[in-house]
Amino acid sequence: RTAPGELAMGEDWYRMQGFDVVGVDRGGKVTYHGPGQLVGYPIVAIDDVMTFVAAMERAIVRALDDEGLPGARGRAADGRDYTGVWLEDRKIASIGVHVSRSVTTHGFAVNVDNDLQPFNWVVACGLPEVRMTSVTTEARTGEHLECFRKRMAFRLAEELGRRQRLVSRERLEAALAQAPAAV
């Protein structure tokens, strides 16, 4: 749903800065993904998109509260452009999903310990006045990504009524190596 002008500098400028400009089939508008963000793409069967989005918002809010950042909230009542999680008037997490045959793809991005400057180079979420923030900015302390990743995984599994299964990279690679090749 990105509108012309939301990439204010033009696609070539972003590419010259080293950014990929990628069109995707998810809901939402322009956003930026970079190092220090926690990006999660839950792939789950759902019955209702808005119920699923609200569950992700609640999980993010609870994980932020666990991190010592109370007061985070969803703003669904303000319209679909305000989907995500906010601390007062600052957006800390974006959500955009795609559903096909009742299965989700895409998901959420929580700004944890990332550079917020690139958000100033786009009309983030289609909201010219939006101010993005991060866990590190709000907590005013060191790195948070590793602990927040675990809190977020736990809270999302809990919110979706699922059992959390964490798989190490080594175990995943071993399983993939043993899987039959796709034809």
N, C-alpha and C positions, 0 to 999 in steps of 0.2 A: 504493500500500500504506500510505498514511498512516492512522494510527489516531486516534480521537478524543482530544483533549487535547494533541496535538503542536503545535497552534496555541494555546498556553496562555492567551493574552490574549483569544481569541475573534476571529473574522474581522472584526467591526465595528471593534475596536480597531486592528487593522493598517491597515484602510482609512482610519481617522481620522488615522493617522500618515503617510498618503500612499503606502502599499504596496498594490499589487494582489495579490489572492489568486487564484491561477489553478490549477485542477485540470488535470493533464496525463495523458497515457496512457503515460508512461515508467515504467521500473522505478525503484526507490528510494523514499525517503520525503521528508518536508518538507525543503526547502532554501531558501536566500535567494539571489537574484541582484541585484547592484547595480553601480554604477560602480566601475571598478578591477579587476573580475574579468575573466578571459579565459574566455569561454564559446565552446565549439566544438561544432558539430553536424555531424559528418562524415556525409554521406549516401553510403553505400557498400553494395555487395552483399556479403553475408557467407555463410559456410557454418555457423558455430557462434558463438552469442552469447558464451559464456564466453571463447572464444579471442579474439574481438574486444575484449571488455572488458579482458582481460589485455594485449592489444596497446596499448590506450589507456593503461593504467596504466604499462607499460614506457616508452612515449613520454614521458609526463609525468615519470617518474622521471629519464629521460635529460636532458630539458630542464632540470629543476631542478638536476641535476648540472652541466650546462653553465653554469648561472647561478651556480654556486659554492655550491650547497646539497647536499652529498653526504649519503647516509644515508636518503634518501626511499625508501619501499617500499610495495608493495601489501600488503593483509592478507586476501586471499581465504581463507586457511586458517582465519581467525577467524569466517567466516560471511558471508552475502551482505549483511548490514547494514554490514559493514566494507569494502565495495567502495569503491575510491578510492585516494588516495595519502596517506600519513602520514609525518610526521617525528617519530619516537619516538611519543608518545601524542597528538600534535596532528595534526588532519586539515587538509591544505592543498588537496586537490582532491576533488571529488565527481563521480561518474559515474552516469548513469541513461539507459538506452536503451530504445527501442521498436523492434521489428522487425516488418515486414509484408512478406510475399512475399519474404523473405530480404534486404530492404533496410532499413538502419538509419535511424532519425531520433532526435533528441535527442543527447546526448553527454556532454560534460564541462564542469566549471567549476573553474578554478584561481584561488584567491585570490591575486592578485598585489599590488595596491596599494589594497585596498578597506577600508572600515570593517567591522570584525568584530563590532561591538556588536549588529547585528540578529540574528546567530546566537544570541545569548543570550535572545532573545525567542521562540524556537521550540525544539522538541526536534529539533535538526538531525539529519537522517539516522535519526531514530527512536532516537537514542542519548542519553539524558539526561546522561551524563557526558562527552560529546564536547567537546573544546576545539578550536576552529578557529584556524588561523594563516594567515599570508600570506607571500609571498616577501619583501616589504618588512620585515615584522616579523622574519623569520628572518635576513635579510641585514643588517639594521640600517643600511641605506643608502637613498638616495633612490629615485627612480622607476624602475620596472623594466618597465612594461607593454609599451612599444614593442619593446624588444629581446627580451623573453620571448615575445611573440607570434610573432616570426620564428623563434626557436629551437623553439617548440612546433610550428609548422607544419612545419618541416623534420623534426623527430623523428617526428611522426605520419606524414607521408608515407613516411619511411624505414621505420618499423615496419610499415606496411601494404603495403610493397613497391610503392608508387606513386611517380610522378614528381611533384614539387611544382610546382604552377602557381599563381603569385600573379597576380591580376588587379587592376589599380587600379580604384577606384570609377568614375572617368571612363570607362574602357574598358568596364566592366560596364554602366553606364548607356547608353552609345552602342550596345552590342550589344542591350540590351533595347528601345531605341527603334526599332531596325530589325527586331525580331522581329515576326512576324505576331500580330495580336491574338487572344486566346483567345475562343472562342465559347461 
